[in-house]
């Protein structure tokens, strides 16, 4: 995988060339050996990299898997660029403009909360009605003893919905496939791809998730909701979309990666809050799992966003309880009320909770291992094109339909509890006691879990009051089916979340343990189901605080906080002994150059200069147009050091760092001079800071947009006004571990490496995120390879 800004030393590796799969390795930065050349008119035809530097060439792929496709990736510029234009902009900004910036930022997070809440409601409304009508039609045929026609109708509806979901992902936005949480997590770590948060991805994420969940797939809408919230925030943060004619000039303040990062963090938190009606859990989820950088100002903006989401959902749910929303009423948003559950527990209950935690850790780590294998297998199929993606979705849809419709026939009919009266069986409405093929006053417990929506199945498993509502065999069959279907479903070309399959499987074995304990336990079987779901979530996601709060917000009770905390800690500890969390595994498998919060131990034995790789391309403060254009054509670097030389300084000294995007804007403006002279003051009247703002996805000035005439190639351009005069730099003797931690904590894209001894060129090289990747470092120094 790689980035546009990094050097492309292999001529056969081109941005946009699709490969069978990206290697999880680092991209190269640039290093200056004593013989390294600055690009000048006298050295244009000389090789950029000398033979003895060949070992320092970074030969890694510049691609990563986005959704189900292999795509080029870049890094994001979270660093504040301090140059003359930037200073002029802030000096000229009035107090009213500063207040406008603050007001617009709060307005944006308000709109993100409103938009995410509305999309979540629309998502649930559509799923409940589409799936409800499908199930009602199937049930009406079964009541007429038309069982084969019922199966044909059920499987046919599922297949049509599956084709619609897969077709949207395959043909419109492949990046919308899957959960989306790994992509958002990578973005907030500083990794960008054109399609991750595009408007088309937002559209497909919304409707593809509706069709996929309504199709009966063992997937959830929670992961896609996180991606949806991030897409809404990104669309607002970049000022709309020129491609689709949606632009807002008042958002010009936020055309930079730093502000967008904050907004997308708020959007991701809003997605969790919308999915679970858990505003505090959404904030903690963003803090614990999604965001790589956090600050106090972001905390309360995120909290405000999730609070808005909660208010929006609450308003719509109250409105729908009056029967205004079709089949959407009780269902649609998970909620388990444990106010009536006995809060006391005994030693036997504590032992059972510890056992659940251990089981959750083992099952969770195995689940992650199998998901990783399935994803790698599906990537081979998905590479063959959209048709194969749709065929794979059809096969999984048929298999799911056969299990959902066929397995309940293995379960015997159970007499309805006399205390329920006409509530059992539930025919043609929401409820726990599905009639299926049973005679009057009997119900099929396995059908109550399969022939319903995933949210309703969770409510049924969490239900309290009837310990014998589900047979042991039913819980075992349902757990095995959901566990396997969840694994093989994740990875097909539909928006799919992991939360719901994991909660369903965990609640199954949790309720099974509660049923086995019977009179030995003081806890309700419904609460055991909740603890089982918590254990499996901890074993797969490897989160603790955020999951604990989400589950507590779902249950409306703090009485069971110690048990939920205990089961999460145990399951995470056990699972960590085997592998990483599911999202960390997917990030690694997709090939994202993710920067961890800690450095690898072997990095303490290396210095910053040990891993920089060639070639280094630098410019003078006043550079010839031909040299700049040539450098931009033959390299993919995003940043270039600028070195002042006589007569602009007494000796060669580092002036700063200039970005490729800024050079392109400067060249397009054609503010050239025939003599080599500094004209910074005149340029400040020609350009303003907004001219150099980051454009939206895929926009901005490109190299092919430049129209430089032959006589202009011999002219000069003053780079000083656009040079970042305060780039982050480290001395070449700094340990690589220390440099890696500094690079990650500051959210950098480039880190200059300067010499320790005087008398050398002012820059040794540039470090980028790829230079800290284990694959690159261990490729240079295989002696540090860990021994198995």
C-alpha positions, -999 to +999 in steps of 0.1 A: +000+000+000+013+034-005+006+071-009+008+096-036+032+117-018+058+090-014+084+082-040+076+056-066+109+040-071+096+010-090+085+019-125+060-010-125+041+003-095+017+030-106-010+047-087-043+033-097-029+000-110-051-027-095-033-056-079-043-090-064-038-075-030-017-049-012+013-058+009+011-045+044+044-026+041+057+008+043+063+034+016+095+052+012+107+087+021+137+105+009+173+104+021+202+125+012+236+108+010+266+131+006+264+125-031+226+132-033+218+159-059+194+188-057+174+191-089+189+220-109+193+228-145+228+212-145+216+179-129+183+173-146+196+144-166+215+128-137+200+098-118+182+108-087+194+078-068+230+067-068+238+029-070+251+027-034+218+039-021+198+012-038+194-008-006+174+022+007+147+021-020+114+014-005+097-011-028+063-014-011+029-012-028+010+020-028-024+004-025-049-008+001-082-027+000-111-002+003-143-020+006-138-050-017-115-032-043-078-024-043-073+014-044-046+040-041-042+057-007-026+089+006-018+104+039-036+134+054-020+167+064-030+173+100-001+197+105-008+234+106+011+251+077+028+282+089+038+304+060+035+340+050+000+335+035-012+317+066+000+345+088-015+372+066-048+354+067-049+352+105-037+388+109-064+400+085-092+380+101-115+402+121-132+393+154-164+387+136-148+362+113-133+344+142-167+342+159-182+330+126-156+302+125-167+291+161-204+295+153-201+275+121-182+247+137-209+243+164-236+246+136-218+218+117-218+194+146-255+202+152-263+194+115-242+162+118-262+151+148-295+159+131-286+142+098-272+111+115-303+108+137-326+112+108-307+086+087-308+061+116-345+066+120-351+062+083-329+031+082-348+015+110-382+025+096-373+010+062-358-022+076-388-029+099-414-023+072-396-042+044-387-071+066-421-070+083-441-072+051-418-100+039-424-120+071-461-113+072-465-125+036-445-157+044-465-163+075-499-158+056-488-186+032-478-209+060-512-204+077-528-217+045-504-248+046-486-235+015-452-243+029-432-246-004-448-214-017-439-197+016-403-208+013-401-196-024-416-163-014-393-159+016-361-169-003-372-149-033-377-117-014-343-122+004-326-128-030-340-097-046-330-075-016-295-091-016-291-084-053-301-048-048-276-044-019-248-062-037-255-044-070-252-010-053-219-019-038-205-036-069-214-009-095-217+024-076-195+024-046-173-007-037-160+013-007-194+010+009-191-028+013-184-042+048-186-025+081-168+007+073-154+010+109-118-001+098-118+025+070-130+053+094-104+042+119-077+043+093-089+078+081-087+092+116-052+077+119-042+098+089-049+075+059-071+087+031-085+072-001-107+090-026-138+068-021-138+062+017-161+091+025-174+100-009-211+111-014-217+080-035-204+059-006-229+076+017-258+069-006-249+032-010-242+028+027-277+040+036-297+020+010-273-010+008-276-014+046-314-012+044-316-039+017-289-061+033-304-062+068-340-065+054-327-094+032-322-115+064-284-116+062-268-121+096-254-086+096-261-054+115-266-018+107-245-005+135-211-006+118-225+010+086-241+037+108-206+047+120-195+050+084-226+069+075-221+094+102-185+099+091-196+104+055-221+130+065-194+148+085-170+146+056-195+159+031-202+190+053-165+194+062-153+197+026-179+222+017-202+198-001-196+181-035-188+199-067-194+167-086-230+165-075-237+202-075-238+205-037-215+233-025-217+257+004-193+286+004-199+293+041-179+262+049-147+275+035-132+277+070-130+239+072-112+231+040-083+214+059-076+180+072-074+191+109-110+204+111-123+176+090-107+151+113-126+166+143-159+166+123-155+130+112-148+119+148-181+136+158-198+118+129-185+084+139-196+089+175-230+100+163-233+068+143-228+046+174-252+068+193-278+064+166-273+027+163-277+019+200-294+050+214-263+053+235-250+089+234-223+085+261-213+051+246-209+068+212-184+093+227-165+066+244-165+044+214-149+072+193-124+078+221-115+041+227-116+026+193-119+051+164-099+082+171-061+083+171-059+118+185-081+134+211-084+167+229-108+182+254-125+206+229-133+176+208-148+158+238-177+182+243-184+187+206-187+150+202-209+148+233-231+176+219-235+157+186-245+124+203-269+143+225-286+157+194-289+123+179-305+109+211-331+138+211-339+132+174-344+094+178-365+099+209-387+123+191-393+100+162-398+070+183-425+087+204-442+098+172-442+063+158-457+048+189-490+062+177-490+039+147-479+065+122-449+045+109-464+013+096-447-018+112-421+003+130-431+007+166-417-015+193-389-028+170-361-011+151-338+000+179-324-024+204-336-018+240-336-043+269-353-031+301-339-048+332-356-027+358-376-058+369-345-080+372-333-091+406-300-072+412-286-097+437-262-124+428-243-152+446-209-169+444-223-193+419-233-164+397-198-149+399-183-182+389-208-184+360-198-148+349-161-158+350-169-188+329-189-167+304-159-143+301-135-171+294-159-187+268-164-153+252-127-148+249-121-182+233-151-179+209-142-143+201-106-150+192-117-180+170-144-158+154-117-132+145-094-159+131-121-173+109-134-139+097-098-131+086-096-163+066-130-158+050-121-122+040-089-133+024-108-160+005-136-136-006-110-111-018-100-136-045-136-140-057-144-102-055-114-095-077-131-111-106-156-083-110-191-071-100-209-101-114-190-125-091-196-102-061-234-104-068-232-142-073-215-146-040-242-125-023-269-146-039-253-179-027-250-166+009-286-153+007-299-187-004-279-204+024-292-180+050-328-184+038-325-222+039-312-221+075-338-195+087-367-214+072-354-250+074-339-252+109-372-243+128-387-275+114-362-294+136-377-279+167-408-294+184-438-273+192-441-260+228-474-254+246-481-217+253-478-206+290-514-203+303-506-169+319-500-153+285-535-158+272-539-145+236-503-132+235-492-167+226-488-176+198-480-143+181-495-143+146-491-113+123-475-091+149-443-085+169-438-110+197-417-138+212-439-168+204-440-176+166-466-201+155-447-213+124-461-247+116-475-254+151-511-262+161-532-236+180-519-227+215-484-238+206-453-220+194-420-228+177-391-213+198-365-216+171-388-198+146-391-170+172-354-164+167-350-171+130-382-159+114-379-123+127-356-093+123-322-095+140-332-067+165-363-086+175-343-118+179-321-100+204-351-088+223-365-123+224-332-137+238-330-109+264-366-113+275-371-122+311-399-139+331-400-173+314-369-195+320-381-223+298-391-201+269-363-216+248-352-252+248-315-260+253-314-276+219-328-245+203-302-223+219-274-246+207-287-248+171-292-211+170-258-203+183-241-226+159-260-213+129-255-176+138-218-181+146-212-197+112-235-175+092-220-144+107-185-155+097-193-164+061-216-133+056-191-107+066-170-100+035-196-101+008-203-070-012-230-055+011-228-030+039-225-053+070-219-047+106-204-072+131-222-060+163-255-077+157-241-112+148-218-110+178-246-100+201-269-127+188-243-154+192-232-142+226-268-139+239-275-175+228-248-191+248-253-167+277-290-177+279-279-213+276-257-210+306-285-192+325-309-220+317-285-247+327-279-230+361-317-229+367-325-227+404-288-224+413-287-188+402-304-157+415-300-140+381-326-140+354-318-159+321-324-127+302-296-111+321-273-141+314-280-135+277-269-099+282-237-111+299-231-136+271-234-108+245-210-087+265-185-115+267-186-122+230-183-085+222-153-082+244-137-112+228-141-099+193-140-061+195-115-060+225-131-029+239-141-024+275-152+010+287-173+019+256-189-015+254-198-014+290-214+020+288-233+010+256-247-021+272-257-002+303-274+025+282-293-003+264-305-019+297-314+013+315-298+000+347-266+005+366-273-023+391-254-049+371-223-027+363-198-049+383-208-080+364-207-064+330-173-049+338-160-083+350-171-103+320-157-077+296-123-076+313-120-114+314-131-119+278-107-093+265-078-107+285-084-142+273-089-132+237-057-110+237-037-142+243-046-154+208-049-126+184-059-089+178-093-073+178-114-078+148-111-042+135-073-042+141-071-075+121-091-060+092-070-028+092-039-049+089-054-073+063-066-044+041-030-031+040-035+003+057-002+017+071-017+022+105+004+039+131+001+023+166+003+043+197+035+025+208+067+018+190+081-017+184+109-027+208+135-032+181+130+004+170+150+015+201+181+000+185+178+021+153+180+058+146+159+081+124+187+082+097+187+043+095+154+041+077+151+071+055+153+061+018+162+079-014+161+100-033+159+134-017+145+162-039+150+198-027+143+233-041+159+267-037+139+295-021+137+310-056+135+281-081+134+278-118+100+268-132+115+240-153+131+224-123+099+224-103+079+210-132+104+183-139+105+173-102+067+171-100+066+149-132+093+123-122+083+120-085+052+114-065+065+133-034+040+154-016+066+174+003+099+190-007+125+206+015+133+242+005+169+253+011+181+289+009+215+294-007+236+325-014+227+353-022+196+347-001+216+334+029+252+333+039+254+295+037+229+267+027+202+266+054+168+250+057+140+274+048+112+249+053+089+225+035+066+231+005+037+208-004+031+195-039-005+208-039+007+243-031+033+242-058+006+233-084-015+263-073+015+285-075+025+273-110-011+277-122-010+313-110+021+320-131+035+347-109+070+343-125+100+365-129+127+366-155+154+371-129+162+351-098+147+374-072+123+373-042+090+389-048+071+376-018+052+409-011+038+410-046+027+374-044+008+381-012-014+406-032-020+380-059-029+350-037-048+345-005-048+316+020-081+303+005-064+296-028-043+270-011-071+253+009-075+216+004-101+208-023-127+182-020-123+146-030-105+143-062-106+181-069-078+207-069-051+215-094-035+186-111-002+184-130-020+179-163-040+211-157-009+233-159-003+251-192+033+262-190+047+278-222+082+270-233+095+305-226+081+303-191+102+272-182+133+294-180+116+319-156+118+318-118+092+316-090+096+327-054+086+298-031+090+317+002+054+328+007+041+292+006+069+274+024+060+260+058+088+277+077+083+257+109+082+220+098+087+194+125+123+180+124+144+156+144+181+151+146+194+120+128+206+103+159+171+103+176+160+067+182+134+054+157+111+045+185+111+080+199+106+095+164+077+071+158+059+081+189+064+118+181+053+113+145+021+096+156+012+119+185+016+150+164-004+136+135+024+143+110+027+135+073+063+145+070+091+147+095+124+162+084+157+146+096+185+170+101+223+163+105+239+163+139+273+176+128+278+209+110+293+212+075+267+188+060+236+195+039+209+210+061+185+180+055+194+143+058+160+130+046+123+129+052+104+104+073+068+095+064+044+070+080+056+042+058+091+045+071+078+034+105+060+003+092+075-030+104+077-044+069+100-016+057+122-015+088+126-053+090+132-054+053+162-032+058+174-049+090+162-085+089+183-093+120+156-078+141+130-102+128+111-118+158+120-154+163+090-178+164 
